[in-house]
């Protein structure tokens, strides 16, 4: 569960004694220094976080985060023993021009260039087509599955078969109670990164139950 920074401590207390795990929505790339207003990986560890989202499409788009910065954030997360959830995905124009795979491949090659195979096997990668975020329009299941296979193949080529087998690949992008089980039933998709539907308890519970079954 990845709430805003201001809710991390409160949510962490609520999660005590459960099998739910706390994550943050972002982190800063340096673990200390004169960076007023930034939240570092050690700060997130102090408040109880175990996971952190890195490279979310909204940050790539609105904060102009590039892959070099994202690579630094991934390294910072692992340095402080946080598990990163790396988001990758294409714009609608990329998909319409047949460039979706090329875009995701370039993102992964640059994002992962500071990591080793042991770190990558612990990684979570969320395929999150930018055009599907908050739009109510999800990717076709076949397209999401194909991209998950592509991501795993890229990981295998760069880091070996063991890393590819262990890395967890999620789908994110307008996952709802209506389509969640369809994505979760695909062999090559290990889970879902849920955005808007997580703000509605009934809908989120239905997706969680689909995952559990």
JOWOPE-V228709 format. One line per field, one symbol per residue. ss: DSSP state (~ for helix, > for strand, _ for the rest). phi: phi as a letter, one per 30 degrees, with the letter a starting at -180 (. if undefined). psi: psi as a letter, one per 40 degrees, with the letter a starting at -180 (. if undefined). Layout:
ss=???
phi=???
psi=???
This chain:
ss=____~~~~~~~~~~~_______>>________________~~~~~~____>>>>__~~~~~~____~~~~~~~~~~~~~___>>>>>>___~~~~~___~~~~~~~~~~~~_____~~~~___>>>>__~~~________~~~~~~~~~~~~~~~~~~~_~~~~~~_>>>>>_______~~~~~______>>>__~~~~_~~~~~~~~~~~~_
phi=.cddedcedddedddeiccdbdbcdaacdcdakdbejdccdddddedjdcbadbieedddddchdcddddddddddddeciccdcdcblcdeddddciceddddddeddddcdcccdddddcdcccdbeedcdiciccddeddddddddddddddddcbjddddddeccccbkhdbddceddddddedcclbcccedddcedddddddddddd
psi=hgiideedddddddeheieiihiieiiidieiaggheihiddddddeeidihhhfiddddddefhidddddddddddddefihighhiiiidddddefeddddddddddddeeeiiddddeeihhhhghdeeheeehiiiddddddddddddddddddeiddddddhhhihigfhiddeddddeehdeheaihhcddeehdddddddddddd.
